[in-house]
Amino acid sequence: MRRAVRWGLFPVDGATLNDLALAADRVLFRKVLENKNHILHSLLPPVKVTLYNLRPRVHDRVLPLKTSLSVKNFLTRMLYDDVC
């Protein structure tokens, strides 16, 4: 990142590398959710069925059990990304 700033390819007050990676992860996750033909779509948990209206969420999937090992999984990490 420092070289990119020095060479003028990246702004000095730009996003951090972590911010760029998180943004790319969110774009990929959105594409996986929206495209039923995506290779990762079959690995998503089933859609959560409710009989009442909830506030809008990033996804409508059932949340899998969160463990220290499953947090390293891309899909599990993204499913829990915006959960309070």
N, C-alpha and C positions, 0 to 999 in steps of 0.2 A: 504494500500500500504506500509506503514511504517513497519508493521509486516512482510509482505512478503519479504521486503528487509532485515529485521533483521534476518529472518529465512533462508535467502539465496535462496528463491524461485523466486525472481525477482531482476534484476540488479539495482544497485544504479542509473545509468544514463539511465534507461529504459524510455519508453514512459509514459506519464501521463495517468491517468484514462480516461480523456476526449479523448485523442488520441486513446486509445484502443476501446472506445465506438464508435467513429466515424468510425474507421476501420471496426468494426463489422456491423455497419449500412450500410456501402458501400457494404460489401459482401452480406448482405441480399438483398439490393436493386438490385444488379446485378443479383442475383438468381431469384428475382421476375420478372425482365425484360426478362430474357432468358427462363424461364419455363412458358409456357402457361397454364400448369395445376396447377400452384401455387395458393393457396387460395387468395392471395392478387392481383394477376394479373388482375382480373376482375375490380378492383378498380382504375386501372391506367387510365389516360386520353387517348383519341384516338391518333393514330399516326399522326404526322404532315406531310401533303402532300405539297411538294414544286415542282415547275417546273424547278428548277435550283439546281446546286450542291453547298452545303455549306461546310464549314470546318467540320471535324469529331467532333461529340459531344458525350457526355456520353450516352445520350438517344435521341430518335427521337420522343418524345411525345410533345403534345401541353401543354404549361405552363398554369396552372389554375391561377385565380386571387389570388394574394398574399395579405392576410389580417393578422391582428395580431392573429386571431383565427386559420386560416388555417396553419400558420407556426408551430403550435403545432402538426399538422398531420404528421405522418412519411413519407408518400409518397410525400406530397407537399414539405416538408423540403428537401427530397432527390432530387426531381426534380429541385429545386433551388440551390442545393449544389454547383455546379461548374459554375453557371451563373455569368457572370461579370456584 
